[in-house]
Amino acid sequence: MADQLQLAPLHRTGSTERHTFDFVVNGVSLFEATQASASDMCGCLSDARFEPDLASRFNVKSVNMLTSEVRIGGGHRAVLFGCPECGDFACGAITVFISRRDDASVQWSDFAYENGFEPETKITGVGPFAFDWSAYLAAFSRMQVAG
């Protein structure tokens, strides 16, 4: 049976207030499971209801990295959570390897903390996950409209 993905609002208070989205798999927050919460990160997708400018500038690119740019037979790493202040990868990010073996599913595996200048730190105990491709796309459909 396929894993279930949902996007849940994620509100960060502090020096820079952010309204983004958490990735919830089978009812479990990846923001919590990956310890992104302990690293003061935010989701890679902005909530257009609160951050229309950021959503219009960045959501389409982020959603494409998570969906249409994942070719059958291939894969790549994508950021799920990052710096709420500047979004710079060098500040640190939680990433995932996204791959597709066929046109019916997509997989998330090899979660890691990365910053581009130190060796990545693998996150154990999270994933791998396999999602039905059509349900996966549906989870992101509102981001395409909002972005």
Secondary structure as UniProt FT lines:
FT   STRAND          5..12
FT   STRAND          18..25
FT   TURN            26..27
FT   STRAND          28..29
FT   HELIX           30..33
FT   TURN            34..36
FT   HELIX           37..39
FT   STRAND          42..43
FT   TURN            48..50
FT   HELIX           52..66
FT   TURN            67..69
FT   STRAND          75..82
FT   TURN            84..86
FT   HELIX           89..91
FT   STRAND          93..100
FT   TURN            103..104
FT   STRAND          105..114
FT   STRAND          121..122
FT   TURN            124..125
FT   STRAND          129..132
FT   HELIX           133..146
//
